[in-house]
Amino acid sequence: MPKTTAISAPQFTDEKAAVAHLEASRWPDGVNCPHCGSVTVTRMGGKTQAGMFLCNDCRDKFTARTGTVMERSHIPVHKWLLAIHLLNSGKNGVSAHELHRLLGVTYKSAWFLSHRIREAMKDTAATPMGGEGQSIQADETYYGNSSKRAKGYKKGHSHKEGIVALVEPKGRARAFHVKPATAAKVRDILVTNASRKSELHTDESNLYPQVGEEFAAHKTVVHGWNQGGHYVGKDSQTTNAVENFFGNFKRSMKGTYRFCSEQHLQRYLTEFEFRHNNRSGLGVSDGERAATALKGIAGKRLTYRIPYKN
């Protein structure tokens, strides 16, 4: 996919062009069987088997959808590709209602399609963040149950969903849904995802002092009550990058998605994490971002039952 792609491009309007685009993305070095890995395959013909391949070794039939988040979906490939492009062409995302109207599919199909694309956005080969001479910013925030006029409103963080995020100031971000946010859970997230050779930059929360001792250094920014303190510490440490990540997430959840239940929160965090890690500030265009998401469809399946599980 080129750096800039108009929504009138052939792969978004023509099914044959879309299938060819999907095949080129999934098999840039030649078609191989997703069942056994064999490269000895034959393209099948005819009206009923167009787009299908036959593996000459295991004798299974397959298409470019097989073994991906698109498998067994009745939505045309060109609509899938357009949805992937739309979800990656702006930092605020696209609601399922908007996809339902733009793609001409039911709302239920658009909702499930969105979750499948978020599954494709998962980074399954993540490497440790930070490193020697680098810093990691860590912070926590709380989402949901924020309207005092809501019938079930309850005051306090214990009635909201906890989110912990790690951000490299000029690099990647990772975000995790945790409930509740405890020092033990924060430590597990940090030591699992960040190099301990990094400097850890946080606010004055009690969640970080103990795990901070395991890193090269732990520097804090004293924000004070109601942000009445400082934004930059004495050694120029800040938590601005991670707070900017949270700000973009919350604005988008309020303005675009409007509502997200507890069981789906991690998938939305994955979406925003993916776009942050493939943002224009790192030299990634909309077209390249969508192409990366399309590369992530293989080896992942999502059924109707799974989205309801944590």
N, C-alpha and C positions, 0 to 999 in steps of 0.2 A: 504494500500500500504506500503511495507517495506521501511526501510530507504534508501536503495539503490535498484534501479530497472533498469534492463537492457532493452533496447528497443526491445529485443527479447522475453520479458516476454509474457506469453499466452494472457493476456488482450490486448496486442498491435497487436496481429497477428490472434487471433481466435475470431469470433463474439460471440459464445456462452460463452466463458470465459469472454469476455468484458461485456456482458449483466449481467452475474452473479456478476462481480466486481462492476458494477454500482449499481445493486440492493443492494449489501451488504453495499456500501458506503451510499446510500440514506436512507436505512431502516435497520440500524444495530440492531434494537430491534423488527423487524418484519414489514411486509408490511402493510401500511395503505393507504386508499384512498385519493388522493390529492384533490378530489372534495368535500368530506364531512368529511374526517378524520376518517371514520370507519375502524376498524381493522378486520371486518368480510368480508374477500375477498376470492375469489377463483381463483386459477391459471387456465387459459384456455389452451386448447391443440389444436392440429391440425396444419397443415402447415401454414394456413393463419392467425392463431391467436396465434402462438407461441410467448411467451414473454409477452402476455397480461394478465391482471387480470380483474375480474368482481367484482364490489362492490355489496355485497348482500343487502345493505341498499338503496343506491341511484340508483343502477342498471346501473351505468356508467362503461364503460370500460376504462382502462388506462394501461400505461406501465411506466417503470422507467424514461422515457423521459418526461412524461406528467408534465406540470407545471414547466419546467426547460428551460434553454437556448437551450437545444437540441430539444425541441418540434417541430414537423413538419419538422425536418431536414431529408434529404434523405441520408446523410453521415453516413456510418456504425459507430456503437458505438466504435469499436476498433480504428478507425481513430480519433475519438474525443479524446479518452483517450491518444493516442500517441501525438496528438497536445497539449493537456494540459501538458503532461510530458515534451515535448520539450520546451514549453514556460516558464517552471519553472526550467529547468535543467541548466540554465546559466544566469548570471546577465545581459547579453546584449539582451536577447530576440531572436525571430526568425521572419524573414520577411515573409510576405504572399507568396512571390515568392518561398522562400525556402520550406514552407509548401506545396505549390502547387506541387512542384517536389517530395518531400518526400512522400506525402500522395497519390499522383496520382489523385488529384481532380483539377478542374479548378481553375484559379487564383481568379476568383470572389468568388467561394465557400471558398477558403482558406482565403481570405480577410475578408469575413463575419464571418467565423468560428472564426477567431482571435478576432474580436470585441465582439462576444458572450462570448468568454472565458474571455476577459477583464471585461465584465459585471459581470461574476461570481466572479471576484477578488475583487469586491466592498465590503467594510466592512460596513454592514448595522447595526451593533451593536457597533459602535465605542464609547468608553468612553473618558472622558476628558484627555488630555495629561498633563504630569507633575504632580504637586502637591506640598504640603508643603515640603520644603527642597530640591526640585528638580528644574532643569532649563529647559527652552525651548529656542532653537535657532531658530530665524526667519530671513529670508532673501528673497530677490526677485531677479529674473533674467529675461532675455528677450530672446525669441526664434524666429527663422525664419527671412527671409529677410536679410540674412547675406552675401550673395555673391555679391560683388561689380560688378561682371561681368554679373549678372542676368539682364534681360531686365527691370523688374519692381522694381529694387533696389531703395530704398529710405533711406537716412541716418536718424538715430535717433530712440530712443526707442518707439516713438509714432507710428512707422510703424512696430513694432514687437509685438509678443504676450507676455503679462506679465504672470509670474508664481511666486506665493508666496508659500513658503514651511515652515513648522514648523517641527523641528526635536528634539527629545529627544536624548542627546549625546550618550547614550548607549541603545536606545530603538527604538520607532516607529517614522515614518515620515508621514506627510500628505501634499499633494501638490495640488494647486488650480490654474486653468487657470483664469486669470483676465485681463480685458482690459477695461480701463487702470488700472494700479496699483495706487490706491489713498489711502490716509491715512484713509478715511472712510471705504473702502473695506478691508484694512488690519486690521483695528480694528474689523470689523465684523467677519473676519476669526479667529482672535486671541481669542476674548471673547466667540465665539461659540465652539471652539475646544480645548482650553487650560484652565486649572485651573488657576484662578487669584492668587492662593497661590504660584504659581511658580515664579522663577526669570526669567526675559526675557532678553536674550542676543542677541544683534543685532550689525550691523555696525552703522556708523554715519548717515545713511539715515534719512531724515526729515519725513519719513513715520511712525516712531516709538515713538518719544518722548512723544506725547500726550497719546497714548494708554499704554505706559510704566508706566504711573502714576497709572494705574489701577491694576498693578501687585505688588507682594511683593517687587520687586526691578527691576530696569531696568539698565543693565550694557552694555556699548558699547565698541566696538573694533574700534579704529581709523585706518582704512586701508590706508587712504590718497589717493591722486591722483595716479592713475595707480599702485595701490598696493604698494605705496612707504612708507606706514606707518608701522603698527604692525599687527601681527597675534594673539597676546595674550595681553589682557588688564591687568591692574595693579592688579586686583583681580583674575587673571587666567581665565577670561572669554574669550571664543572664539566663532567663527561661523564656525569652521572647519567642523563640522559634516554636517551642512546644505550645505556648499559649496561642500563637497565630494558627497553629494546626487545629486546636480546639475551637477557636473562633470561627474558622471556616466551616468546620463540621457542624457546629450548633446553628449558625445562620442558615446553612443549607437544609438541615433537618427541619428547621422551623419554616423556612420559606418555600422549599421544594417538596419535601416528603411529608411534612406536617405531623406525622405520627409514626412511631416505631415501637413495637412491643419488645419486651425483654428477650424473647427467644430469637429475634432476628437482628438484634443490635450489633452483634459481632460481624455479620455480613455487611452491614452498612459501614462499619469501621474499616473493613477490608477494602471496600470501594474507595473511600477517601484516602486511605493509606496508599493504594495503588496509584491514584492520580497524583498524589503528592510526590511519590517516588519516581514518577514519569512526567514531571511538570515541565512547562516551557522554560522555567528558570534553570533547568539542567540541560537545556537544549533539545528537549523532546517535543515534537509537534503533535497536533491532534491526530494526524494520520498515523504517525509512528506509535503513538500511545494505543490507538485502536488495534494496530497490527500486533503489538505486544500482547494485548488482551486476547486476541484471536489465537495467538500461539499457545496460550494457556488453557485452551479448551480440552486438549487431549489428556487422557488418563484420569478424567474426573467425571463422576456421574452424580446426579442429584435427582431423587425421586420425590414425589409429592409428600411422602411420609417424613423424609429427613428434615425439611425446613422447620418443622415444629419441634425439633430436638435441639438442645444446647450443644 
